[in-house]
Amino acid sequence: MTKSNVDLLQGTLDMLILKTLHLEPQHGWGISQRIQQMSKDVLQVNQGSLYPALHRLQRQGFIGSEWGTSENNRRAKFYRLTTQGKKQLATETANWQRLAGAVAEILQTV
């Protein structure tokens, strides 16, 4: 199976990270794997995009972190969604749905 690269709109990665962490706290590698899994291998997040996004979200107060042990017994930083992050996820989800609906309307125009 051939995989194509899909560029994410600016800000979309943040929303996907927040959604992933809404499910459960996760370390960086786990977040990228979960996004790939949930998108059925359409989206692949490289580490060069993921970690700057995680740091940005943490600075904004949308996620918190703490050190723990991963499933393969390695020390890893686990990220979790904050209350402020839950509100941001709801806002971003509503905005995304509005945007996706508008794009769909344009694409259906003959």
Backbone as JSON, one array per atom type, in Angstrom:
{
  "sequence": "MTKSNVDLLQGTLDMLILKTLHLEPQHGWGISQRIQQMSKDVLQVNQGSLYPALHRLQRQGFIGSEWGTSENNRRAKFYRLTTQGKKQLATETANWQRLAGAVAEILQTV",
  "N": [[0.84, -1.18, 0.0], [0.58, 2.16, -0.88], [1.57, 5.09, 0.74], [0.45, 8.37, 1.07], [1.59, 11.68, 1.63], [-0.04, 13.89, 3.75], [-0.62, 17.17, 4.19], [-1.23, 18.99, 7.08], [-3.6, 21.49, 7.87], [-2.65, 24.62, 9.26], [-2.77, 24.68, 12.73], [-4.51, 22.54, 12.87], [-3.14, 20.26, 13.73], [-2.77, 20.84, 16.44], [-5.43, 20.64, 17.37], [-5.91, 17.92, 16.85], [-4.08, 16.72, 18.57], [-5.1, 17.58, 21.06], [-7.57, 16.26, 20.97], [-6.73, 13.59, 20.95], [-5.55, 13.46, 23.48], [-7.77, 13.84, 24.99], [-8.91, 11.42, 25.17], [-7.15, 9.86, 26.75], [-4.3, 10.29, 28.97], [-1.06, 10.53, 27.44], [2.13, 9.66, 26.05], [4.54, 11.32, 23.89], [5.29, 9.73, 21.55], [3.21, 7.9, 21.62], [1.03, 9.58, 21.16], [1.46, 10.38, 18.47], [1.26, 7.87, 17.23], [-1.39, 7.2, 17.87], [-2.85, 9.16, 16.49], [-2.19, 8.47, 13.87], [-3.31, 5.9, 13.81], [-6.08, 6.43, 14.35], [-6.7, 7.87, 12.08], [-6.62, 6.02, 10.16], [-4.14, 5.49, 8.99], [-3.78, 7.66, 7.28], [-2.9, 10.13, 8.2], [0.25, 11.11, 9.32], [2.26, 12.03, 11.88], [5.16, 13.79, 12.17], [8.06, 13.83, 14.28], [9.33, 16.29, 14.36], [7.3, 18.1, 14.04], [5.48, 17.41, 15.99], [6.58, 17.68, 18.7], [7.22, 20.48, 18.99], [4.57, 21.43, 18.82], [3.41, 20.21, 21.08], [4.87, 21.5, 23.12], [4.06, 24.15, 22.68], [1.27, 23.95, 23.19], [1.39, 23.29, 25.85], [2.57, 25.6, 26.96], [0.46, 27.34, 26.51], [-1.34, 26.45, 28.31], [-3.13, 24.42, 27.76], [-2.48, 21.76, 27.91], [-0.99, 19.57, 30.31], [1.89, 18.07, 31.88], [3.73, 15.19, 33.01], [6.35, 13.15, 34.29], [6.73, 9.71, 33.63], [6.53, 6.1, 33.34], [6.82, 4.35, 30.37], [5.02, 1.91, 28.31], [6.98, 0.18, 27.44], [8.77, 0.2, 29.47], [10.35, 2.49, 29.69], [11.5, 5.74, 30.63], [9.31, 8.44, 30.24], [7.71, 11.44, 29.11], [4.49, 12.16, 29.98], [1.56, 13.47, 28.61], [-1.34, 15.38, 29.4], [-4.75, 16.42, 29.13], [-5.89, 19.6, 30.09], [-8.39, 21.39, 32.04], [-8.83, 23.83, 30.78], [-7.85, 23.1, 28.31], [-9.8, 21.26, 27.49], [-11.94, 22.96, 27.03], [-10.86, 24.47, 24.95], [-10.58, 22.48, 23.02], [-13.29, 21.92, 22.47], [-14.05, 24.38, 21.34], [-12.31, 24.53, 19.1], [-13.13, 22.24, 17.73], [-15.77, 22.87, 17.01], [-15.25, 25.07, 15.32], [-13.76, 23.79, 13.33], [-15.67, 22.01, 12.28], [-17.48, 23.82, 11.19], [-15.85, 25.03, 9.23], [-15.17, 22.77, 7.64], [-17.7, 22.09, 6.71], [-18.3, 24.35, 5.16], [-16.31, 24.15, 3.15], [-17.11, 21.72, 2.02], [-19.56, 22.49, 0.96], [-18.72, 24.27, -1.05], [-17.29, 22.51, -2.71], [-19.36, 20.96, -3.67], [-20.68, 22.59, -5.35], [-21.8, 23.2, -8.58]],
  "CA": [[0.0, 0.0, 0.0], [1.34, 3.39, -0.97], [1.1, 6.13, 1.65], [0.7, 9.72, 0.6], [1.73, 12.66, 2.7], [-1.13, 14.84, 3.83], [-0.23, 18.32, 5.0], [-2.3, 19.46, 7.94], [-3.78, 22.93, 7.97], [-2.05, 25.16, 10.48], [-3.7, 24.61, 13.85], [-5.2, 21.26, 12.9], [-2.37, 19.34, 14.56], [-3.1, 21.13, 17.83], [-6.74, 20.07, 17.65], [-5.79, 16.46, 16.88], [-3.39, 16.37, 19.82], [-6.06, 17.76, 22.15], [-8.55, 15.18, 20.87], [-6.05, 12.36, 21.37], [-5.37, 13.49, 24.93], [-9.1, 13.79, 25.61], [-9.17, 10.0, 25.4], [-6.33, 9.44, 27.89], [-2.93, 10.83, 28.94], [-0.24, 9.77, 26.51], [3.46, 10.22, 25.76], [4.65, 11.84, 22.54], [5.24, 8.67, 20.55], [1.85, 7.35, 21.67], [0.14, 10.54, 20.51], [1.63, 10.28, 17.02], [0.73, 6.57, 16.83], [-2.85, 7.23, 17.99], [-3.36, 9.97, 15.37], [-2.05, 7.63, 12.68], [-4.29, 4.82, 13.93], [-7.44, 6.95, 14.22], [-6.88, 8.36, 10.72], [-6.45, 4.85, 9.28], [-2.84, 5.67, 8.33], [-3.75, 8.79, 6.36], [-2.11, 11.18, 8.83], [1.44, 10.7, 10.05], [2.83, 13.22, 12.5], [6.59, 13.61, 12.41], [8.51, 14.33, 15.58], [9.69, 17.69, 14.2], [6.07, 18.89, 14.17], [4.77, 17.02, 17.21], [7.1, 18.21, 19.95], [6.95, 21.93, 19.1], [3.14, 21.61, 19.09], [3.19, 19.86, 22.49], [5.42, 22.59, 23.95], [3.19, 25.31, 22.49], [0.03, 23.68, 23.9], [1.68, 23.35, 27.28], [2.74, 27.02, 27.31], [-0.86, 27.96, 26.47], [-2.14, 25.92, 29.42], [-4.11, 23.46, 27.29], [-2.07, 20.44, 28.35], [0.01, 19.48, 31.36], [2.73, 16.88, 31.68], [4.48, 14.63, 34.14], [7.2, 12.03, 33.9], [6.25, 8.39, 34.02], [7.16, 4.97, 32.67], [6.04, 3.91, 29.21], [4.69, 0.48, 28.27], [8.21, -0.61, 27.25], [9.57, 0.41, 30.68], [11.24, 3.63, 29.53], [11.04, 7.0, 31.2], [8.7, 9.25, 29.18], [6.84, 12.52, 29.57], [3.1, 11.91, 29.63], [0.79, 14.7, 28.49], [-2.76, 15.23, 29.73], [-5.58, 17.56, 28.8], [-6.33, 20.4, 31.23], [-9.75, 21.91, 31.91], [-8.75, 24.85, 29.74], [-7.66, 22.36, 27.07], [-11.1, 20.69, 27.11], [-12.72, 24.07, 26.46], [-10.24, 24.79, 23.67], [-10.94, 21.4, 22.1], [-14.68, 22.14, 22.06], [-14.05, 25.55, 20.44], [-11.65, 24.17, 17.85], [-13.97, 21.25, 17.04], [-16.89, 23.61, 16.4], [-14.7, 25.85, 14.21], [-13.38, 22.85, 12.28], [-16.88, 21.51, 11.65], [-18.0, 24.91, 10.38], [-14.95, 25.15, 8.09], [-15.33, 21.57, 6.79], [-19.01, 22.22, 6.07], [-18.18, 25.37, 4.12], [-15.52, 23.57, 2.07], [-17.96, 20.72, 1.37], [-20.56, 23.23, 0.15], [-18.04, 24.78, -2.23], [-16.94, 21.39, -3.57], [-20.58, 20.42, -4.26], [-21.19, 23.57, -6.29], [-21.58, 22.81, -9.98]],
  "C": [[0.89, 1.24, 0.0], [0.73, 4.43, -0.04], [1.43, 7.48, 1.05], [0.81, 10.64, 1.8], [0.57, 13.63, 2.63], [-0.67, 15.96, 4.74], [-1.43, 18.78, 5.8], [-2.38, 20.97, 7.88], [-3.17, 23.41, 9.27], [-3.11, 25.17, 11.58], [-4.42, 23.28, 13.96], [-4.46, 20.26, 13.77], [-2.68, 19.58, 16.04], [-4.42, 20.49, 18.23], [-6.67, 18.55, 17.75], [-5.08, 15.98, 18.13], [-4.35, 16.48, 20.99], [-7.09, 16.63, 22.14], [-7.95, 13.85, 21.35], [-5.91, 12.32, 22.89], [-6.7, 13.51, 25.67], [-9.45, 12.35, 25.95], [-8.44, 9.48, 26.62], [-4.98, 10.13, 27.83], [-2.05, 9.92, 28.08], [1.12, 10.44, 26.37], [3.53, 10.58, 24.28], [4.52, 10.8, 21.45], [3.83, 8.08, 20.47], [0.85, 8.27, 21.0], [0.24, 10.41, 18.99], [1.07, 8.95, 16.5], [-0.79, 6.57, 16.86], [-3.47, 8.03, 16.84], [-3.29, 9.15, 14.08], [-3.1, 6.53, 12.67], [-5.71, 5.33, 13.69], [-7.73, 7.45, 12.81], [-6.73, 7.24, 9.68], [-5.22, 5.03, 8.38], [-2.79, 6.8, 7.3], [-2.83, 9.89, 6.9], [-0.94, 10.58, 9.6], [2.1, 11.97, 10.57], [4.31, 12.98, 12.77], [6.99, 14.3, 13.71], [8.87, 15.83, 15.53], [8.5, 18.63, 14.26], [5.41, 18.65, 15.52], [5.29, 17.74, 18.45], [7.0, 19.73, 20.06], [5.47, 22.22, 19.41], [2.83, 21.29, 20.55], [3.69, 20.97, 23.41], [4.54, 23.83, 23.86], [1.88, 25.13, 23.28], [0.23, 23.73, 25.41], [1.86, 24.79, 27.74], [1.39, 27.75, 27.37], [-1.78, 27.47, 27.58], [-3.18, 24.9, 29.01], [-3.77, 22.03, 27.67], [-1.06, 20.59, 29.5], [0.85, 18.24, 31.11], [3.35, 16.44, 33.0], [5.26, 13.43, 33.63], [6.61, 10.73, 34.43], [7.03, 7.32, 33.26], [6.26, 4.48, 31.56], [5.81, 2.4, 29.27], [5.91, -0.39, 28.01], [9.25, -0.29, 28.33], [10.63, 1.5, 30.52], [10.63, 4.86, 30.18], [10.52, 7.88, 30.06], [7.85, 10.34, 29.83], [5.44, 12.24, 29.05], [2.34, 13.23, 29.67], [-0.67, 14.41, 28.8], [-3.48, 16.53, 29.4], [-5.99, 18.28, 30.07], [-7.79, 20.81, 31.02], [-9.82, 22.97, 30.82], [-8.59, 24.19, 28.36], [-8.96, 21.73, 26.57], [-11.98, 21.76, 26.47], [-12.18, 24.45, 25.08], [-10.59, 23.74, 22.63], [-12.37, 21.59, 21.59], [-14.77, 23.3, 21.07], [-13.46, 25.19, 19.09], [-12.46, 23.16, 17.05], [-15.12, 21.94, 16.33], [-16.4, 24.41, 15.19], [-14.35, 24.94, 13.04], [-14.62, 22.34, 11.54], [-17.52, 22.57, 10.76], [-17.18, 25.07, 9.1], [-15.13, 23.98, 7.12], [-16.66, 21.62, 6.05], [-18.98, 23.23, 4.93], [-17.4, 24.85, 2.91], [-16.36, 22.56, 1.31], [-19.0, 21.4, 0.48], [-19.93, 23.73, -1.14], [-17.74, 23.65, -3.21], [-18.17, 20.8, -4.26], [-21.2, 21.37, -5.27], [-20.83, 23.16, -7.71], [-21.28, 24.02, -10.83]]
}
